Amino acid sequence: MNKLVEIRWHGRGGQGAKTASLLLADAAFNTGKYIQGFPEYGPERMGAPITAYNRISDEPITVHSNIYEPDYVVVVDDTLLESVNVTAGLKESGAIVINTTKDDEYLKKALNGYNGAIYKIDARKISIDTLGKYFPNTPMLAAIVKVSGIMSDEEFLNDMIGSFKHKFAKKPEVIDGNMKALEVSLKEVKKVK
């Protein structure tokens, strides 16, 4: 990667989209990239739509605004496809990654004619299988790393183990499940045909 990559996250309050965008920023920073990771809030309440952003580059970043033409979009909650124009400004040379079990035809229709790459992953199943609870942000974080190629799988996993050891210092029993969720997600994200 030798250019600026911009990512927009769509989720709902409490699903961890903001946390995932900040974890991605930290991981990219630890691999020597210049980064930005920041949320944008409307009414701050559980379940309300939220947006978060990442900028990742090999060069210093001089832009300090929201992202209007992202290279990638991450949709943490597929119910947002009905109420938010998640493809607004999305470059067709990029991709969108959606947490969903909906079929490919539904997704194509719901994305209003977006002609770029579409990827999907069942973050609910992965998080319940690996963590015992529904935390979609961990699988979605791995999915966007895989789709965007911001860093190698190995760099990502090595950084995340350190990050989780710090983040979950008082709850070390959740580290293995989170790492397993990342590993499974790197393999499970699939391109919509």
GUMARKOL-654698 format. One record per atom (N, C-alpha, C, O): x, y, z; residue in one letter. Coordinates in steps of 0.2 Angstrom, whole numbers, padded with zeros to 4 digits, always signed. Layout:
XYZA
...
% end
This chain:
+0004-0006+0000M
+0000+0000+0000M
+0004+0006+0000M
+0009+0007+0004M
+0003+0011-0005N
+0008+0017-0005N
+0003+0023-0006N
+0006+0028-0008N
-0003+0022-0005K
-0008+0028-0006K
-0012+0028+0000K
-0012+0024+0005K
-0016+0034+0000L
-0021+0035+0006L
-0027+0030+0005L
-0030+0030-0001L
-0029+0026+0010V
-0034+0022+0010V
-0039+0025+0015V
-0038+0026+0021V
-0046+0026+0013E
-0051+0029+0017E
-0056+0024+0018E
-0059+0021+0013E
-0058+0023+0024I
-0063+0018+0026I
-0069+0021+0030I
-0068+0025+0035I
-0075+0020+0028R
-0081+0022+0032R
-0084+0016+0035R
-0086+0011+0032R
-0086+0017+0042W
-0089+0011+0045W
-0097+0014+0047W
-0098+0019+0049W
-0101+0009+0046H
-0108+0010+0048H
-0110+0005+0053H
-0110-0001+0051H
-0113+0007+0058G
-0115+0002+0063G
-0121+0006+0067G
-0123+0011+0066G
-0122+0002+0073R
-0127+0005+0078R
-0123+0006+0084R
-0119+0002+0086R
-0125+0011+0088G
-0122+0012+0095G
-0122+0005+0099G
-0128+0002+0100G
-0117+0003+0102G
-0116-0003+0106G
-0114-0009+0102G
-0112-0014+0105G
-0113-0008+0095Q
-0110-0014+0091Q
-0103-0014+0090Q
-0100-0019+0088Q
-0100-0009+0092G
-0092-0009+0092G
-0089-0006+0086G
-0083-0007+0085G
-0093-0003+0082A
-0090+0000+0075A
-0084+0005+0077A
-0079+0005+0074A
-0086+0009+0082K
-0081+0014+0084K
-0074+0011+0087K
-0069+0013+0085K
-0075+0006+0091T
-0070+0002+0094T
-0066-0001+0088T
-0060-0001+0088T
-0069-0004+0084A
-0066-0008+0078A
-0062-0003+0074A
-0056-0005+0072A
-0065+0003+0073S
-0061+0008+0068S
-0055+0010+0072S
-0049+0011+0069S
-0055+0011+0079L
-0049+0013+0083L
-0044+0007+0083L
-0038+0009+0083L
-0046+0001+0084L
-0042-0005+0084L
-0038-0005+0077L
-0032-0007+0077L
-0042-0004+0072L
-0039-0004+0065L
-0033+0001+0065L
-0028+0000+0062L
-0035+0007+0067A
-0030+0013+0067A
-0024+0011+0071A
-0018+0012+0068A
-0025+0008+0077D
-0019+0006+0081D
-0015+0001+0077D
-0009+0001+0077D
-0018-0004+0074A
-0014-0010+0071A
-0010-0007+0065A
-0005-0009+0064A
-0013-0003+0061A
-0010+0000+0055A
-0004+0005+0058A
+0001+0005+0055A
-0005+0008+0063F
+0000+0013+0066F
+0006+0008+0068F
+0012+0010+0067F
+0005+0003+0071N
+0010-0002+0073N
+0014-0005+0068N
+0019-0008+0069N
+0011-0005+0062T
+0015-0008+0056T
+0018-0002+0052T
+0020-0003+0046T
+0018+0004+0055G
+0022+0009+0052G
+0018+0014+0048G
+0021+0018+0044G
+0012+0014+0048K
+0007+0018+0044K
+0006+0024+0047K
+0006+0025+0054K
+0004+0029+0044Y
+0001+0035+0047Y
-0007+0034+0047Y
-0010+0031+0042Y
-0010+0036+0052I
-0017+0034+0053I
-0021+0040+0056I
-0019+0044+0059I
-0028+0039+0055Q
-0033+0043+0058Q
-0039+0038+0059Q
-0040+0034+0055Q
-0042+0038+0065G
-0048+0034+0067G
-0052+0038+0071G
-0050+0040+0077G
-0058+0040+0069F
-0063+0044+0073F
-0070+0043+0071F
-0072+0040+0066F
-0074+0044+0076P
-0081+0043+0075P
-0085+0049+0074P
-0082+0054+0075P
-0091+0048+0071E
-0096+0054+0071E
-0102+0052+0074E
-0105+0046+0072E
-0105+0055+0078Y
-0111+0054+0082Y
-0117+0058+0080Y
-0116+0064+0079Y
-0123+0055+0080G
-0129+0059+0080G
-0131+0058+0087G
-0127+0059+0092G
-0137+0057+0089P
-0140+0056+0096P
-0136+0050+0098P
-0136+0044+0096P
-0132+0051+0104E
-0128+0045+0107E
-0133+0041+0111E
-0134+0042+0117E
-0135+0036+0108R
-0139+0031+0112R
-0138+0024+0109R
-0136+0023+0103R
-0139+0019+0113M
-0139+0012+0110M
-0144+0011+0104M
-0149+0013+0105M
-0141+0008+0099G
-0145+0006+0093G
-0146+0012+0088G
-0148+0010+0083G
-0144+0018+0090A
-0144+0023+0085A
-0138+0022+0080A
-0133+0020+0081A
-0140+0024+0073P
-0135+0023+0068P
-0128+0028+0070P
-0129+0033+0072P
-0123+0025+0069I
-0116+0029+0070I
-0112+0028+0064I
-0113+0023+0060I
-0107+0032+0063T
-0102+0032+0058T
-0096+0033+0061T
-0095+0037+0065T
-0091+0029+0059A
-0084+0030+0061A
-0079+0030+0054A
-0082+0027+0049A
-0073+0032+0055Y
-0069+0033+0049Y
-0062+0031+0051Y
-0060+0031+0056Y
-0058+0029+0045N
-0051+0027+0046N
-0048+0030+0040N
-0051+0030+0034N
-0042+0033+0041R
-0038+0035+0035R
-0031+0032+0037R
-0029+0032+0042R
-0028+0028+0032I
-0022+0024+0033I
-0018+0026+0027I
-0020+0025+0021I
-0011+0028+0028S
-0007+0030+0023S
+0000+0028+0024S
+0002+0028+0030S
+0005+0028+0019D
+0012+0027+0020D
+0015+0034+0021D
+0021+0035+0023D
+0011+0039+0019E
+0014+0046+0020E
+0010+0050+0025E
+0004+0048+0027E
+0012+0055+0028P
+0009+0059+0033P
+0002+0061+0030P
+0001+0063+0024P
-0003+0061+0034I
-0010+0063+0032I
-0012+0070+0034I
-0011+0072+0039I
-0013+0074+0029T
-0014+0081+0030T
-0022+0083+0029T
-0024+0089+0031T
-0026+0079+0028V
-0033+0080+0027V
-0036+0079+0034V
-0035+0074+0038V
-0041+0083+0037H
-0044+0082+0043H
-0051+0084+0043H
-0054+0089+0045H
-0055+0079+0039S
-0062+0080+0039S
-0065+0073+0038S
-0062+0068+0039S
-0072+0073+0038N
-0075+0067+0037N
-0073+0064+0030N
-0070+0067+0026N
-0075+0058+0029I
-0073+0054+0023I
-0080+0054+0019I
-0085+0051+0020I
-0079+0057+0013Y
-0085+0058+0008Y
-0085+0053+0002Y
-0090+0051-0001Y
-0079+0051+0001E
-0078+0046-0005E
-0073+0041-0003E
-0067+0040-0005E
-0076+0036+0001P
-0071+0031+0004P
-0069+0026-0001P
-0073+0025-0006P
-0064+0022+0000D
-0062+0017-0004D
-0065+0010-0002D
-0067+0006-0006D
-0067+0010+0005Y
-0070+0004+0008Y
-0076+0007+0013Y
-0075+0012+0016Y
-0081+0003+0013V
-0086+0004+0018V
-0087-0003+0021V
-0088-0008+0018V
-0088-0002+0028V
-0090-0008+0032V
-0097-0007+0035V
-0098-0002+0038V
-0101-0012+0034V
-0108-0011+0037V
-0109-0017+0042V
-0109-0023+0041V
-0109-0015+0049V
-0109-0019+0054V
-0116-0022+0055V
-0116-0027+0058V
-0121-0018+0053D
-0128-0021+0054D
-0132-0020+0048D
-0133-0014+0045D
-0134-0026+0045D
-0137-0025+0038D
-0144-0022+0038D
-0146-0021+0033D
-0147-0021+0044T
-0153-0017+0044T
-0152-0010+0042T
-0157-0007+0040T
-0146-0007+0042L
-0144-0001+0040L
-0145+0000+0032L
-0146+0005+0030L
-0145-0006+0029L
-0145-0006+0021L
-0152-0003+0019L
-0153+0000+0014L
-0157-0003+0024E
-0164-0001+0022E
-0165+0007+0024E
-0169+0010+0021E
-0160+0009+0028S
-0162+0016+0031S
-0156+0021+0029S
-0157+0027+0030S
-0150+0019+0028V
-0144+0023+0027V
-0141+0022+0020V
-0141+0016+0018V
-0139+0027+0016N
-0136+0026+0010N
-0129+0024+0011N
-0125+0028+0010N
-0128+0018+0012V
-0121+0016+0014V
-0116+0016+0008V
-0110+0016+0009V
-0118+0016+0002T
-0114+0017-0004T
-0112+0024-0006T
-0109+0025-0011T
-0115+0029-0002A
-0114+0036-0004A
-0107+0037-0005A
-0103+0037+0000A
-0105+0040-0011G
-0098+0041-0012G
-0093+0036-0013G
-0087+0037-0014G
-0095+0030-0011L
-0090+0024-0012L
-0088+0023-0018L
-0091+0022-0023L
-0081+0023-0019K
-0078+0022-0025K
-0079+0015-0028K
-0078+0010-0024K
-0080+0014-0034E
-0081+0007-0037E
-0075+0003-0038E
-0075-0003-0039E
-0069+0007-0037S
-0063+0003-0037S
-0062+0000-0030S
-0057-0004-0029S
-0066+0001-0025G
-0065-0001-0018G
-0070-0007-0017G
-0071-0011-0022G
-0073-0007-0011A
-0077-0013-0010A
-0081-0011-0003A
-0080-0006+0000A
-0087-0015-0003I
-0091-0014+0003I
-0091-0021+0007I
-0091-0026+0003I
-0091-0021+0013V
-0091-0027+0017V
-0096-0027+0022V
-0097-0022+0026V
-0101-0032+0022I
-0107-0032+0025I
-0108-0038+0030I
-0106-0044+0028I
-0110-0037+0036N
-0111-0042+0041N
-0119-0044+0039N
-0123-0041+0041N
-0119-0050+0036T
-0126-0052+0034T
-0126-0059+0032T
-0121-0062+0031T
-0133-0062+0032T
-0134-0069+0030T
-0139-0068+0024T
-0141-0073+0021T
-0140-0062+0022K
-0145-0061+0016K
-0141-0064+0010K
-0135-0064+0009K
-0146-0066+0005D
-0143-0068-0001D
-0140-0063-0006D
-0141-0057-0005D
-0136-0065-0011D
-0132-0060-0015D
-0137-0056-0019D
-0136-0050-0020D
-0143-0059-0021E
-0147-0054-0025E
-0150-0049-0021E
-0151-0043-0023E
-0152-0050-0015Y
-0155-0045-0010Y
-0150-0040-0009Y
-0151-0034-0010Y
-0143-0042-0008L
-0138-0037-0007L
-0137-0032-0013L
-0137-0026-0012L
-0137-0035-0019K
-0136-0031-0025K
-0142-0026-0026K
-0140-0020-0027K
-0148-0028-0024K
-0153-0024-0025K
-0153-0018-0019K
-0155-0012-0021K
-0152-0020-0013A
-0151-0015-0008A
-0146-0010-0008A
-0146-0005-0005A
-0141-0012-0012L
-0135-0007-0013L
-0136-0002-0019L
-0131+0001-0021L
-0142-0002-0021N
-0144+0004-0026N
-0140+0004-0032N
-0138+0010-0034N
-0138-0002-0035G
-0134-0001-0041G
-0127-0001-0041G
-0123+0001-0045G
-0124-0001-0034Y
-0117+0000-0033Y
-0113-0006-0037Y
-0115-0012-0037Y
-0108-0004-0041N
-0105-0009-0046N
-0098-0011-0044N
-0095-0015-0047N
-0096-0009-0038G
-0090-0011-0035G
-0090-0018-0032G
-0096-0021-0032G
-0085-0020-0029A
-0085-0027-0026A
-0089-0027-0019A
-0089-0022-0016A
-0093-0032-0018I
-0097-0033-0012I
-0094-0039-0009I
-0094-0045-0012I
-0093-0039-0002Y
-0091-0045+0002Y
-0096-0045+0008Y
-0099-0040+0010Y
-0097-0051+0010K
-0101-0053+0016K
-0098-0058+0020K
-0094-0062+0018K
-0100-0057+0027I
-0098-0062+0032I
-0103-0062+0037I
-0107-0057+0038I
-0104-0068+0040D
-0109-0069+0045D
-0105-0068+0052D
-0103-0073+0055D
-0105-0061+0054A
-0101-0060+0060A
-0105-0062+0066A
-0102-0063+0071A
-0112-0063+0066R
-0116-0065+0071R
-0114-0072+0073R
-0112-0074+0079R
-0114-0077+0068K
-0112-0084+0069K
-0105-0084+0072K
-0103-0088+0076K
-0100-0081+0069I
-0093-0081+0071I
-0092-0079+0078I
-0089-0082+0082I
-0095-0073+0080S
-0094-0071+0086S
-0098-0075+0092S
-0095-0077+0097S
-0103-0078+0090I
-0107-0083+0095I
-0103-0089+0096I
-0102-0092+0101I
-0100-0092+0090D
-0096-0098+0090D
-0090-0097+0094D
-0088-0102+0097D
-0086-0091+0093T
-0080-0090+0096T
-0080-0087+0103T
-0075-0088+0107T
-0085-0082+0104L
-0085-0078+0110L
-0091-0080+0114L
-0091-0078+0120L
-0096-0083+0112G
-0101-0085+0116G
-0107-0080+0116G
-0112-0081+0119G
-0105-0074+0113K
-0110-0068+0113K
-0109-0065+0106K
-0105-0066+0103K
-0114-0060+0105Y
-0114-0057+0099Y
-0110-0050+0099Y
-0113-0045+0102Y
-0104-0050+0097F
-0100-0044+0096F
-0097-0044+0089F
-0092-0047+0087F
-0101-0041+0085P
-0099-0041+0077P
-0093-0037+0076P
-0090-0038+0070P
-0091-0033+0080N
-0085-0029+0078N
-0079-0033+0077N
-0075-0031+0072N
-0077-0038+0081T
-0071-0041+0080T
-0071-0045+0073T
-0066-0044+0070T
-0076-0049+0071P
-0076-0052+0064P
-0076-0046+0059P
-0072-0047+0054P
-0079-0041+0060M
-0079-0036+0054M
-0072-0032+0054M
-0070-0030+0048M
-0069-0032+0059L
-0062-0029+0059L
-0057-0033+0055L
-0054-0031+0050L
-0058-0040+0056A
-0054-0045+0052A
-0056-0045+0045A
-0052-0045+0040A
-0062-0044+0043A
-0065-0044+0037A
-0062-0038+0033A
-0060-0039+0027A
-0062-0032+0035I
-0060-0026+0032I
-0052-0027+0031I
-0050-0024+0026I
-0049-0030+0035V
-0041-0030+0034V
-0040-0035+0028V
-0036-0034+0024V
-0044-0041+0028K
-0043-0045+0023K
-0045-0042+0016K
-0041-0043+0011K
-0051-0039+0016V
-0053-0036+0009V
-0049-0030+0007V
-0047-0030+0001V
-0046-0026+0011S
-0043-0020+0009S
-0035-0022+0008S
-0032-0018+0004S
-0033-0027+0011G
-0025-0028+0011G
-0021-0023+0014G
-0015-0022+0012G
-0024-0019+0019I
-0020-0014+0022I
-0013-0017+0025I
-0008-0014+0026I
-0014-0023+0028M
-0008-0026+0031M
-0009-0034+0030M
-0015-0036+0028M
-0004-0038+0030S
-0004-0045+0030S
-0008-0048+0035S
-0009-0045+0041S
-0011-0054+0034D
-0015-0057+0040D
-0010-0058+0046D
-0012-0057+0051D
-0004-0060+0044E
+0001-0062+0050E
+0002-0055+0054E
+0002-0056+0060E
+0004-0050+0050E
+0005-0043+0054E
-0001-0041+0058E
+0000-0039+0064E
-0007-0042+0055F
-0013-0041+0059F
-0014-0045+0065F
-0015-0042+0071F
-0014-0051+0064L
-0015-0056+0070L
-0009-0055+0076L
-0011-0055+0082L
-0003-0054+0073N
+0002-0052+0078N
+0001-0046+0082N
+0002-0046+0088N
-0001-0041+0079D
-0003-0035+0082D
-0009-0035+0087D
-0009-0033+0092D
-0014-0039+0085M
-0020-0039+0088M
-0019-0043+0095M
-0022-0042+0100M
-0015-0048+0095I
-0014-0052+0101I
-0011-0047+0107I
-0013-0047+0112I
-0006-0043+0105G
-0004-0038+0109G
-0009-0033+0111G
-0009-0031+0117G
-0013-0031+0107S
-0018-0026+0108S
-0023-0029+0113S
-0026-0026+0118S
-0025-0035+0112F
-0030-0038+0116F
-0027-0040+0123F
-0031-0039+0128F
-0021-0041+0123K
-0018-0042+0130K
-0018-0036+0134K
-0019-0036+0140K
-0017-0030+0131H
-0018-0024+0134H
-0025-0022+0136H
-0027-0021+0142H
-0029-0023+0131K
-0037-0021+0132K
-0040-0025+0137K
-0044-0023+0141K
-0039-0032+0137F
-0042-0036+0141F
-0037-0039+0147F
-0038-0044+0149F
-0033-0034+0149A
-0029-0036+0155A
-0032-0039+0161A
-0030-0043+0164A
-0038-0036+0162K
-0042-0039+0168K
-0047-0044+0166K
-0050-0047+0171K
-0047-0046+0160K
-0052-0051+0158K
-0048-0056+0153K
-0050-0057+0147K
-0042-0059+0155P
-0038-0063+0150P
-0042-0069+0147P
-0040-0071+0141P
-0047-0071+0150E
-0051-0077+0147E
-0054-0075+0141E
-0056-0080+0137E
-0055-0069+0139V
-0058-0067+0132V
-0053-0066+0126V
-0055-0066+0121V
-0047-0067+0128I
-0042-0065+0123I
-0042-0071+0117I
-0042-0070+0111I
-0042-0077+0120D
-0042-0083+0115D
-0048-0083+0110D
-0047-0084+0104D
-0054-0081+0113G
-0060-0081+0109G
-0060-0076+0104G
-0062-0077+0098G
-0057-0070+0106N
-0057-0064+0101N
-0051-0066+0096N
-0053-0064+0090N
-0046-0069+0097M
-0041-0071+0092M
-0044-0076+0087M
-0043-0076+0081M
-0048-0081+0090K
-0051-0086+0086K
-0056-0083+0081K
-0056-0084+0075K
-0060-0078+0084A
-0065-0074+0080A
-0061-0071+0074A
-0063-0071+0068A
-0055-0068+0075L
-0051-0064+0070L
-0049-0070+0065L
-0050-0068+0058L
-0046-0075+0067E
-0044-0080+0062E
-0049-0083+0058E
-0048-0084+0052E
-0055-0085+0061V
-0060-0088+0057V
-0063-0082+0052V
-0064-0084+0046V
-0063-0076+0054S
-0066-0071+0050S
-0062-0070+0044S
-0064-0068+0038S
-0055-0070+0045L
-0050-0069+0039L
-0052-0074+0034L
-0051-0073+0028L
-0054-0080+0036K
-0056-0086+0031K
-0063-0085+0028K
-0064-0088+0023K
-0067-0083+0032E
-0074-0083+0030E
-0077-0078+0026E
-0083-0078+0023E
-0074-0072+0026V
-0077-0066+0022V
-0077-0069+0014V
-0072-0071+0012V
-0082-0068+0011K
-0083-0070+0004K
-0086-0065+0000K
-0090-0060+0002K
-0083-0065-0006K
-0085-0060-0012K
-0092-0062-0014K
-0093-0068-0016K
-0097-0057-0015V
-0103-0059-0018V
-0102-0059-0025V
-0099-0055-0028V
-0105-0064-0028K
-0105-0065-0036K
-0110-0061-0040K
-0110-0062-0046K
% end
